[in-house]
Amino acid sequence: MSTSPISYKHHRFPPQIIAHAVWLYYRFPLSLRHVEEMLLERGVAVSYEMIRRWGKKFGPDYARRLRRKQPSGDDIWYLDEMAIMIAGERHWLWRAVDQDSYVLDEIVQRRRNAKAARRLLTRLLKKQGVAPKRMITDKLRSYGAAKRQVMPQVEHRSHKGLNNRAESSHVPLRKRERAMQGFRSPGSLQRFVSIFSATRHLFVPSCSQRSALGIRGHRLQAMAEWNGVAIGN
């Protein structure tokens, strides 16, 4: 993770307000207008369009700098795809998560075929730097065809009942999709999910931290890391 501070040069509002607005939008199921109203209640008059621009400009940089889970050859990859309508046209969001439900990668594509599955696997191998111990998918044959081309040595289990982990990973995004009333373009969806998943991973505690004290401590650590990334203190 880069430790150099993010430049807010030529921005009228201080970094604390910009970072807080971006955090509110990606962390909670809020619309841009909701974030605008919440900031106004605190005496900060900024338009929802400006908040959108802040998210577009600074959100990807925040996400890239957040701490990532280290890949391992013992990881298990769960792969699945979900349909999303964009401007009346069906697109597919392909997603891979590991055994801890950590989102490894997401990619928006127009097709649901072997070529699209191969692109996901190729990106995953490049990003992770190591092949998994096993990959688990539903019955879509495209995964098997792509696996044979990209990583033939990896064990592949294809069974709908085994893939609940990947299917469940779609739920948080589905909720945001409804709150946002859809996405305007494939590019905006791709940008949103990369920031959304990174932010969610930072703030949502693992199953081992479900006590009130554990959750509170996790949130405090997450906020400290967010501020360190976004503000540099």
N, C-alpha and C positions, 0 to 999 in steps of 0.2 A: 504494500500500500504506500502510495506517495505521501510524504510528510510535508511537502511544500504547500503553503497556504493558497487557497483559491483567490484569484484577483476579483475584487468588486469595484474596480476602478470605473469612474464615470457613472456610478449608480447613486441615485439620490438617497435611497434608503440604506441604513446600515446593514452589515452582514447578518446581525442577529435577527432582524425582522425578515429578511429574505429567506434565511435558512428555516426560520420558524414557519413561514407560510408554506414553503415546499414540504416540510415535515408534516404539517397538518393535512395537506392535500393527499399525500401518498400513504400516510399512516392510517387515516381514518376514512370511512365512507362518506366523504363530504364533497359537495360540488364546489366549483370555483367561487360561486356566489356565496356559498356558506362560509368559506374561508374569508372572503371579503368582509362579510358581516361580523365574523368573530374578531377580525383585526380592528374593525371600526369600533367595536365595543371597548377595545383597549386603547382607543385614541389614534389608531393608525388608519388614515384615509388613503386607500389604494384600490384601484379597480381590479375586477376579476380578470380582465384581459392582461394586466400587468403580472398578476400571479401566474397566469398561464405561461407567460413569457419567461418568468423566473424558473418555473418547472422545466420548461424546454431547454433553457440555457444551462442551468446549474444542476438539475436533477441527474443527468447522465454522469456528470463529474462526481457528484456525491456517491452515486452507486458504484462507480469504478474504484473509489477509494475506501469503501467499507471493507471490513475484514471478510475474507473468503474462507470457506472450509477447505482444508487441505485434501487433495484427492488421494485415493489409496487403491491398490490393486485388489483389495478385499471388498471394495464397494459393489453394491448391486444396483443396477440401473433399471428403473421402472419407467417405461415409455408409454405415452398416450397422446392423443390429439383431440382437440375440441373444435367444434364448428362455431364461427363467429360471423355474423352478417355485418358487412361494411358497405354502406351506400347501396344496399339492395343486392349485393353480391356475396356469396358464401366464400369465406376464407377459413383456413385451418391453422390453429395455433398448436404446434407440436412442442411437447414438453417432456423433459427427462428429470426425474427426481431420484434421490438415492434412498437407502434403507432408513435414513433418519428424516425422510420427507423434505430434504434440502433440495431446492430447485437448482439443477446443474446447468440447464440451458433451456431457452425458449426461442422458437423461431416461427414467424408468421409466413405461411405459404399459401398459394392459390390451389394447390393440388393435394390430393390424398392418395399418393401412389408410391412406388418403389423409389423413384427419383427423389421425392421429397423426404422419404425416410432415410435415404442414403445421405442426403445433405445434413440432416440432423445428426446422424452418427459421425460423419466426418468432422463436423463442428465440435462435437463432444470430445472426440479423441484429441483434437488439436488443443482444445481448451483445458482438458483434464491432464493431458500428457501421459496418461496410462489407461490401459483397457480395464474394464471391470472384471470381477470374478464371474458375474452372471448378468444377463439382461432378461427382463420379464416384460411381456407385452400382452395385449389381447390377441384375438384371432386374426387380425389384419395381416394378410400374407405379405404385404409390402415390407414389413419389418424383417421377416426371414430372408427375403431376397436381398435387402440392403445389408443385413448382417453378414451374409455369405461373401459379399464383395468387400466389405470394409474391415471386418474383424472375424474371420471364419473360425478362429480358435476359441472364441468365447461361447460359453454355454448359453443356450437360448430356450427359455420356457415360455410357451405361448398358451395362456389360459386366462379367460376373462376373470375368473374368481381370484386369481393371484395378483391381479393388477389394480386392486382397490386403492392402493397407496397413490398411484399416479392419477386415477380418476378423482380421488378426493382432493388432490392438489388443485383441481380446477375450481373448486367451490368459492374460495375467496375472490377470485377474479370474476366469477359469475355475479357475485353480489355487487362488485364495483361496476360491472358492465350495466347492470340494471339502474344503479344510482346515477351513472353518467349518461344514461340513455344512448348507449352505443359509442362507437368510435368513428372518427371521420375518415381515416385512411389507414392502410396497412402500416405505413411508417409511424403514425401516431400510436397505434396499438403496440408495435414493436418497442418503441421508446418507453411507453407507459409500463409495460410488463417488466422490463429490465429494471426500472427504478422501483416499481411496486414490490417485486419479489425481494430485491436486496434490502429494502427498508423493512419489509415484513419479517424477514429472517433475523434482522438485527433486534427487533423489539418483541417478537413472540417467543416466550421461553420454551425450553424443551420439556418433555414429559417428566424429567427428573427434578424440575424446579416448580412443581405445582403447589407447594405450600405458599401461604401468603408472604412469608418472609423471603422465600426464594424468588418469587415473582417480583417483589419490590426491589430486591437487590439486582435482579437481572435488568429491570427497567432503568434503574439508576446507572448501571454500567453501560447500557445501550445509549442512554441520553448523553453520557459523557463521551462515548465514541462518536456519536453523531455531531456533537458540538466540536470535537477535535477535528473531524473531517471537514465540516462546513465552515467553521469559524476560526479554527486553529488555536483554541485555548483549552 
